[in-house]
Amino acid sequence: MEIPENIQKLGVVSLFDFVLKFPPKDYQNTCLSKTLEPETESILEVIVQSYSHYKVAKTLCYAPLFDCVITLVIFNAKPYHKGVFKAGETLIVSGKLQKHYGDYHLLQPKILKQTGKILPQFSLKGAKGLQLQEFSNTLKFEILTKIYPNVPEKFLKALEVIYNPDENFYKAFKHNKGWFGVYLEALKFVEIYEYMRKLQSKKIVFSSLTPLKGEIESWIATLPFVLTQGQKKAISEIKASLNSDKSARRVIVGDVGCGKTMVIFASVMIALPYRSVLMVPTSILAKQIYQESQKYLSNIKVALLSQTEKIGQWEDCDFLIGTHALLFQNLSGFSLVMIDEQHRFGTSQRNALEKMFKEGERRAHILQFSATPIPRTLAMIESNYLDFSFILDLPFPKDITSKVIGKQDFKYLLEHIRSEIAKENQVIIVYPLVEQSESMDYLSLKEGESYWQKHFEGVYVTHGKDKEKEVILEEFREKGRILLATTVIEVGISLPKLSTIIIVGAERLGLATLHQLRGRVSRNGLKGYCFLYTNTPQNERLGRFCRTLNGFEIAKMDLEYRNSGDLLSGQQQSGKPFEFVHLAYDAPIIALAKEALINKG
């Protein structure tokens, strides 16, 4: 179906584009009322008999359809009204109908051009002068179903009614004061369908440098533990992706502590005899993974390259582990590129690493790992651009007690800290800011430091701008008791003796960040505690957070409170990119749109 040229100039290239660009903002009813119903908006055909103006203007009219006299009442009448309401004129007028002592009055009458239709009204911003109503009339089911045969009929029929409404729809729209029922669902469907279609168009497929098909069953058999079902499934999906002449682009998502390091090592084994590189966000995490590799990848050459350390010869290693220091090296010869905690790197950094290993139009296989779970709705949307693997289980169940506390609980908190230290366990206290702030109703890290150092031994302090933070974190891991920090410890360090985390001003942080912080404790089955210190202890959001340890449930909960960011730009920030769709609640509609896109081919 051809779209008028002047509408195309606004970026409308399809009917669904038109629906998204010009959903009706309201409707004008020009159908004559069939009954006289006082206190309702009525549309009447009248014949003017006389016009008088004293304080208010009154026009005596005859309504032939009802064979009765009706008075039109005009407040703040202007001189031109006398010329409009001439005796003998037949007019179509709308207004609020009232009845006084048996006489009918129509207040503030508006003259309509009678069409016998209910007309959609559009926002004309950027579209003034366009014949939108005329074009919208062509959005009929028969046309829509030919263009979109893969879309559920109920949505196409609803779209026809939205642009060609009847009186029942009009009354319901006015009663609901906006979109409702299947009509709202249809607009949601169109919005997410078009969004995912655009994501699909961004998915570029490159040829791989080489298929990777190393044998890993014998390696798995040597492990001193059994992999979880989630790890096995992710490894199987990675194996299928890497054994291809198409460059893989897969994201592996798991909860905190799901064992993704072993999945990384399995990917290295699959890549053999070709080489693998892994980029991680911090030197301390790079060193930890290197140390783990010495236990489980003892038969291959592993090298480490970070800002603070260099181990092994990366020029001829099988597996190179590094930080963003990798970006400043002249690397080549790697067929598998992996990025851990991928959201910690900017798009430009990830792209820079990937482009190091391209040969003409051929690219290395790309695996991105994330310990920040995402809801099912986001996965369905983003899978139009990327492939996903999910690790939904944990090597061992976490035993963490989460609790919202306030000033009145401070004495209890001190007793708990002393008890845990006596067991040779460690405690982290996370402050919202480093320095004092007048806008903050909590102590800063610097303000709290003197109290803890006065009353406890083994207190360490660090924050994001601290150049020595990684050294301090390592020292704390070996001999510390209490660590005072900002959210710098959200990701990156394994603290096997950490049993307790206290988050000050917890209501200021997103649920996903709170979950990452809580994930620092109970990494090896130790009984854990998470205290959310807040001046608003009745906070519903924090209460819900305390009742679940499941990162995927928390990610969905986070969406309910914040919604999502713009996925097309690659920025997962809070905000609302959709006008109709709510990612926390609209999984069924997103699934239908996904299915329709697949069926479209």
C-alpha positions in Angstrom: 0.0 0.0 0.0 1.5 3.3 -1.1 2.0 6.0 1.6 1.6 9.6 0.5 4.9 11.3 -0.2 4.4 14.1 2.3 3.8 11.5 5.1 6.9 9.5 4.0 9.0 12.6 4.5 8.3 12.3 8.2 10.1 8.9 8.3 7.0 6.8 7.8 7.8 4.0 5.4 5.2 1.4 6.5 1.7 1.2 8.0 3.1 0.3 11.3 5.4 3.3 11.1 2.3 5.4 10.6 0.5 3.8 13.6 3.5 4.6 15.9 4.0 8.1 14.5 0.3 9.1 14.5 -1.7 7.2 17.2 -4.9 9.3 17.6 -4.7 11.5 20.6 -8.5 11.8 20.9 -11.7 11.5 18.8 -14.4 13.9 17.6 -17.9 12.4 17.3 -19.9 13.9 14.5 -22.7 11.3 14.6 -26.1 12.6 15.5 -27.4 11.6 18.9 -30.2 9.1 18.7 -31.8 10.1 22.1 -31.9 13.1 24.3 -29.9 12.3 27.4 -29.4 15.2 29.8 -25.9 15.6 31.3 -24.2 14.0 28.3 -22.3 15.4 25.3 -24.9 15.5 22.5 -24.8 16.1 18.8 -28.0 17.5 17.3 -29.4 18.8 14.0 -31.2 22.1 14.7 -33.0 24.8 12.8 -32.4 28.3 14.2 -35.6 30.2 15.1 -34.2 33.3 16.9 -31.1 34.7 18.5 -31.0 37.0 21.6 -28.2 38.3 23.8 -28.7 39.5 27.3 -25.9 38.6 29.8 -25.6 35.3 27.9 -26.6 34.6 24.3 -29.5 32.3 23.8 -30.5 30.8 20.5 -34.0 29.2 20.2 -33.9 26.2 17.9 -36.1 23.4 16.6 -34.7 19.9 16.6 -36.6 18.0 13.8 -35.4 14.6 14.8 -37.0 14.9 18.2 -39.8 17.3 17.3 -39.0 19.7 20.2 -37.5 23.1 21.0 -34.0 23.3 22.3 -32.2 26.5 23.5 -28.5 26.9 22.7 -26.8 28.8 25.6 -23.5 30.6 24.7 -21.5 32.1 27.6 -19.1 35.0 26.7 -20.7 35.3 23.3 -18.9 37.4 20.7 -20.5 39.7 18.0 -19.8 37.1 15.3 -22.2 34.6 17.0 -25.2 36.6 15.8 -24.1 36.1 12.2 -23.5 32.4 12.8 -26.9 31.6 14.4 -29.2 33.2 11.7 -32.9 32.4 11.7 -33.6 29.7 9.3 -30.1 28.1 9.3 -29.9 24.4 9.7 -26.8 23.5 11.8 -25.2 20.5 13.4 -24.1 21.4 16.9 -22.4 19.6 19.8 -22.4 20.5 23.5 -23.5 19.4 27.0 -27.3 18.8 27.1 -29.2 19.8 30.2 -32.9 19.8 31.2 -34.5 22.5 33.3 -38.2 22.4 34.2 -39.0 20.3 31.1 -37.0 22.6 28.7 -33.8 21.4 27.0 -30.6 23.5 26.9 -27.4 22.8 25.0 -24.4 24.6 26.6 -21.6 26.2 24.7 -22.6 24.8 21.3 -19.9 24.0 18.7 -20.8 23.9 15.0 -19.7 20.7 13.3 -19.3 19.7 9.7 -21.6 16.7 9.8 -20.0 13.5 8.4 -21.9 10.9 10.4 -18.5 9.6 11.6 -16.3 9.5 14.6 -13.0 11.2 13.5 -9.6 10.5 15.0 -7.8 13.6 16.1 -4.0 13.7 15.7 -1.2 15.7 17.2 -0.1 17.8 14.3 3.4 18.6 15.6 5.6 18.4 12.5 2.6 17.2 10.4 0.5 20.3 9.9 -1.3 20.3 6.6 -1.0 16.6 6.0 -4.2 14.7 5.2 -3.8 12.3 8.1 -7.6 11.5 8.6 -8.0 10.7 4.9 -5.0 8.3 5.0 -6.0 6.8 8.4 -9.4 5.8 6.9 -7.5 3.3 4.6 -6.2 1.3 7.6 -8.7 -1.5 7.1 -8.4 -5.1 8.2 -8.4 -6.5 4.7 -5.4 -4.3 3.8 -3.5 -4.8 7.1 -3.8 -8.6 6.9 -2.3 -8.7 3.4 0.7 -6.6 4.5 1.1 -8.3 7.9 -0.2 -11.9 7.4 2.0 -13.0 10.3 0.4 -10.6 12.9 -2.5 -12.0 15.1 -5.8 -11.0 13.6 -7.1 -9.6 16.9 -4.5 -6.8 16.7 -5.1 -6.0 13.1 -8.9 -5.8 13.7 -8.2 -3.5 16.8 -6.1 -1.2 14.6 -8.9 -0.9 12.1 -11.2 0.2 14.9 -8.6 2.7 16.3 -8.5 4.5 13.0 -12.2 3.8 11.9 -14.0 3.9 15.3 -17.6 3.1 16.0 -19.8 4.6 18.7 -19.2 1.7 21.2 -15.5 2.2 20.9 -15.8 6.0 21.2 -17.9 5.7 24.4 -15.4 3.2 25.9 -12.5 5.3 25.0 -14.1 8.3 26.7 -15.1 6.2 29.8 -11.5 4.8 30.1 -10.0 8.2 29.4 -7.6 6.7 26.9 -6.5 3.3 25.5 -7.8 0.1 27.0 -8.1 -3.6 26.4 -7.2 -5.1 23.1 -6.7 -1.7 21.5 -3.9 -0.9 24.0 -2.5 -4.4 23.4 -2.5 -3.7 19.6 -0.5 -0.5 20.0 1.9 -2.3 22.3 2.3 -5.0 19.8 3.1 -2.6 16.9 5.6 -0.7 19.1 7.6 -3.7 20.2 7.3 -5.4 16.8 8.8 -2.4 15.0 11.5 -2.1 17.7 12.6 -5.7 17.3 12.4 -5.5 13.5 14.9 -2.6 13.7 17.1 -4.6 16.0 17.1 -7.4 13.5 18.3 -5.0 10.8 21.3 -4.1 13.0 22.4 -7.7 13.3 25.4 -8.1 11.0 26.7 -11.5 10.3 30.4 -11.9 9.6 32.3 -14.9 8.4 34.5 -16.4 11.2 38.2 -16.7 11.1 37.8 -20.4 11.6 35.3 -22.9 13.1 36.3 -23.9 16.7 35.7 -27.5 17.6 38.1 -28.6 20.3 37.1 -31.7 22.3 36.2 -30.9 25.9 34.6 -34.0 27.3 37.9 -35.4 28.6 38.7 -32.0 30.2 35.3 -31.9 31.9 35.9 -35.4 33.2 39.1 -34.2 35.0 37.3 -31.5 37.0 37.1 -32.2 40.8 33.4 -31.3 40.8 30.3 -31.8 38.6 29.2 -28.9 36.5 25.6 -27.6 37.0 22.9 -28.2 34.5 23.1 -24.4 33.6 26.8 -24.6 33.0 26.4 -27.7 30.8 23.7 -26.1 28.8 25.6 -22.9 28.2 28.7 -24.8 27.2 26.7 -26.9 24.8 25.2 -23.7 23.2 28.7 -22.1 23.0 30.1 -25.2 21.4 27.4 -25.1 18.7 28.0 -21.3 18.0 31.8 -21.6 17.8 31.7 -24.6 15.4 30.6 -22.4 12.6 32.0 -20.5 9.6 29.8 -17.6 10.9 31.3 -15.4 13.6 29.5 -16.1 16.9 28.1 -13.2 19.0 26.7 -14.8 22.1 26.0 -13.3 25.6 26.2 -15.7 28.6 24.1 -14.3 31.4 24.2 -15.8 34.9 23.4 -14.8 38.5 26.2 -13.8 40.9 28.2 -16.9 41.8 26.7 -19.1 39.0 30.2 -20.4 38.0 30.7 -18.5 34.7 34.5 -18.8 35.1 34.3 -22.5 34.4 32.2 -21.7 31.3 35.0 -19.3 30.2 37.6 -22.1 30.7 35.4 -24.6 28.7 35.2 -22.0 25.9 39.0 -21.8 25.9 39.2 -25.6 25.6 36.7 -25.6 22.7 38.9 -23.0 20.9 42.0 -25.2 21.0 44.3 -25.5 19.1 43.4 -21.8 18.3 44.1 -19.0 20.8 41.6 -17.2 23.1 41.7 -13.8 24.8 39.6 -12.6 27.8 39.2 -8.9 28.8 38.0 -8.2 32.3 37.3 -4.8 34.0 39.9 -4.9 36.9 43.4 -6.2 37.5 42.3 -8.0 40.6 39.7 -9.9 38.7 42.2 -10.7 36.0 44.6 -12.1 38.6 41.9 -14.2 40.2 40.9 -15.8 36.9 44.6 -16.4 36.1 45.1 -18.1 39.5 42.0 -20.3 38.8 43.3 -21.1 35.3 46.4 -22.6 37.0 44.2 -25.1 38.7 41.9 -26.1 35.9 43.9 -25.3 32.7 47.3 -26.6 33.8 48.1 -28.2 30.4 47.9 -25.1 28.3 49.9 -21.9 28.2 48.1 -19.0 30.0 49.4 -15.4 30.2 48.2 -12.4 32.2 48.5 -8.8 31.1 47.1 -5.9 33.3 48.0 -2.4 34.4 49.8 -3.8 37.4 51.1 -7.2 36.4 52.5 -9.3 33.5 52.8 -13.0 33.7 53.9 -15.3 30.9 54.6 -14.6 27.2 51.3 -13.4 25.7 52.9 -13.6 22.2 52.7 -17.4 22.0 50.2 -18.3 24.8 47.0 -20.3 24.2 44.9 -18.1 26.5 45.5 -14.5 27.4 43.8 -12.8 30.3 43.9 -9.1 30.6 42.3 -5.8 31.4 41.7 -2.8 29.1 45.5 -2.7 29.0 45.0 -5.2 26.1 43.7 -2.4 24.0 47.2 -0.8 23.9 49.0 -3.9 22.7 49.5 -5.0 19.1 47.6 -8.2 19.5 46.9 -10.7 16.7 46.3 -14.4 16.1 43.3 -14.9 18.5 40.2 -16.7 17.1 38.0 -16.4 20.2 37.5 -13.0 22.0 35.7 -13.0 25.4 34.7 -10.0 27.5 33.7 -10.5 31.1 31.4 -8.1 32.9 30.8 -6.7 29.5 28.6 -3.8 30.7 31.7 -2.4 32.5 33.3 -1.6 29.2 32.1 1.1 26.7 30.9 0.1 23.3 34.0 1.6 21.8 36.3 -0.5 24.0 34.5 -3.7 23.1 34.6 -2.9 19.4 38.2 -1.9 19.6 39.1 -5.4 21.0 37.0 -7.2 18.5 38.5 -5.3 15.5 42.0 -6.3 16.5 41.4 -9.8 15.2 39.5 -9.2 12.0 41.0 -10.3 8.7 39.2 -8.6 5.8 35.5 -9.4 6.3 36.2 -12.3 8.7 36.0 -11.8 12.4 36.9 -13.7 15.6 34.1 -15.4 17.5 32.8 -13.1 20.3 31.5 -14.3 23.7 30.3 -11.7 26.3 29.8 -12.7 29.9 27.6 -10.9 32.4 26.7 -11.6 36.1 23.9 -9.0 35.9 20.8 -11.1 35.1 18.2 -9.6 32.7 14.5 -10.3 32.6 12.9 -12.6 30.1 11.4 -9.7 28.3 14.7 -8.0 27.6 16.2 -11.3 26.5 13.4 -11.8 24.0 14.0 -8.3 22.6 17.7 -8.4 22.4 17.9 -11.9 21.0 17.0 -10.2 17.7 20.5 -8.8 17.8 22.5 -11.3 19.9 22.4 -14.9 20.9 21.8 -15.7 24.6 22.7 -18.4 27.0 21.4 -18.4 30.5 22.9 -20.0 33.6 19.9 -20.2 35.9 21.2 -22.4 38.7 24.1 -22.1 41.2 26.8 -24.6 42.2 25.4 -24.5 45.7 22.4 -22.7 47.3 23.2 -19.3 48.8 22.2 -18.9 52.5 21.9 -15.1 52.9 19.6 -13.3 55.3 18.6 -9.9 54.0 17.1 -7.3 56.3 16.1 -3.6 56.2 17.5 -1.7 59.2 17.6 1.9 60.6 19.2 4.0 63.3 17.3 2.1 66.0 19.0 -1.2 64.9 22.6 0.2 65.2 23.3 -1.5 68.6 22.1 -4.9 67.2 24.3 -4.3 64.1 27.4 -3.7 66.2 26.7 -7.0 68.1 26.4 -8.8 64.8 29.7 -7.4 63.5 31.6 -8.4 66.6 30.1 -11.9 66.5 31.1 -12.4 62.9 34.7 -11.0 63.5 35.0 -13.4 66.4 34.3 -16.3 63.9 37.1 -14.9 61.7 34.6 -13.7 59.1 34.8 -10.4 57.3 32.4 -7.5 57.0 32.0 -4.8 54.3 30.2 -1.5 54.9 29.3 0.3 51.7 28.8 4.1 51.9 26.9 6.2 49.3 29.6 8.9 49.0 33.3 9.4 49.8 33.0 13.0 51.1 30.4 14.8 53.1 27.5 16.3 51.2 24.8 18.7 52.4 22.2 17.0 50.2 23.0 13.6 51.8 21.2 12.5 55.0 23.9 9.8 55.7 27.5 9.8 56.9 30.0 9.7 54.1 32.9 7.2 53.9 35.3 9.8 55.3 33.0 10.7 58.2 32.4 7.1 59.2 36.1 6.0 58.9 37.2 7.4 62.3 34.4 5.6 64.2 35.2 2.2 62.8 39.0 2.5 63.2 38.5 3.6 66.8 36.3 0.7 67.8 37.7 -2.1 65.6 41.0 -3.5 64.4 41.8 -4.5 60.9 39.7 -1.8 59.2 40.6 -1.0 55.6 39.2 1.9 53.5 39.0 2.3 49.7 36.8 3.9 47.0 36.6 4.3 43.2 39.1 7.1 42.9 41.6 5.4 45.2 44.7 4.5 43.0 45.7 1.9 45.6 42.2 0.2 45.8 43.3 -3.1 44.2 46.2 -3.4 46.6 44.0 -2.6 49.6 41.3 -5.1 48.5 43.9 -7.8 48.3 45.4 -6.9 51.7 41.9 -6.9 53.2 41.1 -10.3 51.7 44.2 -11.8 53.4 44.1 -10.1 56.8 41.3 -7.5 57.1 38.2 -7.6 59.3 36.1 -4.6 58.2 36.3 -2.9 54.7 34.8 0.5 54.3 34.1 1.2 50.6 31.8 2.6 48.0 30.3 0.5 45.3 33.8 -0.2 43.9 33.4 -3.7 45.4 30.2 -4.4 43.4 32.2 -6.5 41.0 35.6 -8.0 40.9 37.0 -9.6 44.0 36.4 -13.0 45.6 36.3 -12.8 49.4 35.7 -16.3 50.7 35.6 -15.1 54.4 33.1 -12.3 53.7 29.9 -13.1 55.6 28.2 -9.6 56.0 27.6 -6.6 53.9 26.0 -3.4 55.1 24.7 -0.9 52.5 24.2 2.6 53.8 21.5 4.6 52.1 20.3 1.5 50.3 17.2 3.2 48.9 19.4 5.3 46.7 20.7 2.3 44.7 19.0 0.3 42.0 17.9 -3.3 42.9 20.4 -4.7 40.4 23.3 -2.9 42.1 22.0 -4.0 45.5 21.9 -7.6 44.2 25.5 -7.3 42.9 26.7 -6.0 46.2 24.9 -8.7 48.2 26.5 -11.2 45.8 29.9 -10.5 47.4 28.9 -12.6 50.5 28.3 -16.4 50.8 30.4 -17.1 47.7 31.5 -20.5 49.0 28.4 -21.6 51.0 29.2 -19.5 54.1 26.2 -18.2 56.0 25.7 -14.6 54.7 24.0 -11.5 55.9 22.9 -8.3 53.9 21.7 -5.3 55.9 20.1 -2.4 54.0 20.6 0.6 56.2 18.0 3.3 55.4 16.2 6.3 56.9 13.0 5.0 55.3 12.6 1.5 56.8 9.1 1.1 55.4 10.4 1.2 51.8 8.4 -1.3 49.8 11.1 -1.8 47.2 13.7 -2.7 49.7 11.3 -5.1 51.5 10.6 -6.9 48.2 14.3 -7.1 47.5 14.9 -8.8 50.9 12.4 -11.6 50.1 14.2 -13.0 47.1 17.8 -14.0 46.2 17.0 -14.8 42.6 18.8 -12.3 40.4 16.4 -12.8 37.4 13.4 -12.0 39.7 15.2 -9.0 41.0 16.0 -7.8 37.5 12.3 -8.0 36.6 11.4 -6.2 39.8 13.9 -3.5 38.9 12.1 -3.0 35.6 8.8 -2.5 37.4 10.3 0.4 39.3 12.6 1.9 36.7 11.7 0.4 33.3 14.5 0.1 30.8 16.9 2.2 28.8 17.4 2.4 25.0 18.4 -1.0 23.8 19.2 0.1 20.3 21.9 2.5 21.6 23.4 -0.3 23.7 22.8 1.7 26.9 20.9 -0.1 29.6 20.0 2.9 31.7 16.9 3.8 33.6 14.3 5.7 31.5 11.3 4.9 29.3 12.0 4.4 25.6 8.5 3.0 24.9 5.3 4.9 24.9 3.0 1.9 25.3 5.1 -1.2 26.2 6.1 -1.8 29.8 8.9 -4.4 29.8 8.1 -5.7 33.3 4.5 -6.6 32.5 4.2 -7.2 28.7 6.1 -10.5 28.2 3.1 -12.2 26.5 2.8 -9.4 23.9 6.6 -9.3 23.4 6.5 -13.1 22.8 3.7 -12.7 20.2 5.7 -10.0 18.4 8.8 -12.2 18.5 6.9 -15.1 17.0 5.4 -12.9 14.3 8.9 -11.7 13.3 10.2 -15.3 13.1 7.2 -16.3 10.9 7.8 -13.3 8.7 11.2 -14.8 8.0 
